[in-house]
Amino acid sequence: MAKTLKVTVVAEAVETKEPLDLLRQTDCDLLQGYFYSKPAASSSRNLQSRKAT
């Protein structure tokens, strides 16, 4: 539905390879979670996004 509406899909709490693989198969646009990086300190406002594919 999100793709039909041209909405960017963001998956949160990606912690292991299994959900990562599933989200890649389902064409999720952006991923975030411990799989990529631990949370930054609250004083750090640098945000990173990674394309799922």
Buried (B, 14 or more C-beta within 10 A) or exposed (E): EEEEEEEEBEBEEBEEEEBBEEBBEEEBBBBBBEBEEEEEEEEEEEEEEEEBE
